Amino acid sequence: MLTVDLPAVRTALEVHGGFTLDPRTGRMLTPGEDRGYVIALPGTEQLLGHEVTEEGFRAAFDAATAEMTDDQREVVFVGGWYSSERGYMIELSQVLDIDRDSAEVIGRAFDQDAIFDLTRGEEIPLRVPAEV
């Protein structure tokens, strides 16, 4: 069984606003060094709220990884990020080395708020904010 440094992953979520972890190696991907677009998989979201406790983080991380099928374990990553509207969350994601337009199409098809450009270290919003 893979050992993951959950305190370091939790710190990445709280301090840096997100993380992408390779569950096969336990290594967190590094924006600017690793490549691709991170796209969350629909239906895998575990909400933590606006404050992260150690127990809540561990429970959400375990719940997200417990949902992985054997086939997914070969290609899926565990990601976490912060949304000002919904708080912290952990979800399963893909890291695809494709062009931005294709990544946006997949993200929209998966009904995601945003995708993450790992190469540039930038979030790419997919929803147009409602006008006030």
N, C-alpha and C positions, 0 to 999 in steps of 0.2 A: 504494500500500500504506500502511496506517495505521501511524503511528509511536506506540508506547506507551512511556511512561516506566517501564520495568520496575523500576529501582531504587526509585521511589516506590511502585509497586504492591507490591513485596516488603516495603518498610517498613510499609505498611498491614497486610499479613498478619502480620508479626512483632510489630509494636508494638500494633496495635489488634485483632488477632485475626481479621481478615478484610477482604475488599474485594468490591465488585461493580463491574465495569468494563463500560462500553458499548463494544463493539468497533467500532462504527460511528464513534464520535467520539474514543475514547481517554480519555474522562472517567470518573473514578471517581464513583459515586453517593455521596451524602452522607446518612447517617442523620439524620432530623429535618428535612431539607430536601426530599429526594426521597420519593416515596410508593410504597406497594405492599408486597407480600410476595415475598420471594426464595425460590424453590423450585428446588432442584437437579434436573437431569435425570438419570435413572438411566443407569448405564453409562458416564458421562463422567468419572468420578473419576480423578485422577492423584495418587497418594500421594507425599508428600515425606519422610515420617518426622518425627521430633521436632526435627530441626535442618535449617535451610534454607541450602543453599549457593547461590551465585550460579549455578553451572552447573546444579544440580538444579532450581532455580526456573525458569530459562530453558527447560530441556528439558521440564518439566511444563507450563509455560504454552504452549509451542509445540505440544506433543502435544495439549493440550485444544483449542486453536484450530484445529489442522489437521483435527480430526474434524468441524468444523462444515460442514454442507451449505450450498449456496447459499440454500435456503429458511430455514435456521436463522439465517443471518447477518443477516436482517432483524428477528428477534425475540428472539434469544438473547443472554445476557450471559455474561461470564466472571467466575466468583466464586472466592473462596478463603476458607478458614476453618481454625480449629484445633480439633481434637478431642483431649481428654486421652487417649483410648484409642488413636486411630490416628495422631495427629500432624497435621501440616499437609497440606492437600490443595487442589487446584485442580480445578474442575469447571465445566461449562456449566450455566447456570440461566436461569430465566424470572423476570421481575419483573411480577407481576400486580396490577392495581388492583381487587381483589375484597374481599369480607368475610372476616374471620378464619376462620369456620367452613368456608367453601369452600376457603380456602388450606390448612387443616389436612387436609381430605378429599383434596385433590390430593397434598399431601406424603406422606400415609399410602399413597395409591395408588402413589406412586413409591418407597415403602419407604425414606423418608428419616428420619434420626434427629431432625432439627429443620428448621424453616423460620425465616426472619428477617423480622421486621416492620421494614421500612425506615423507615416513618413514625415509629415510636417508638424505633427503634434497639435492639430487643430480640430475642433468640433465643427461639423458642417450641419447647420440646422436644416431640417426638411419641411418644417411646417411654417407657414406664413403667420406671424402674430396677428391676432384679431385687432381690427382698428377700433379705437376708443371714440 
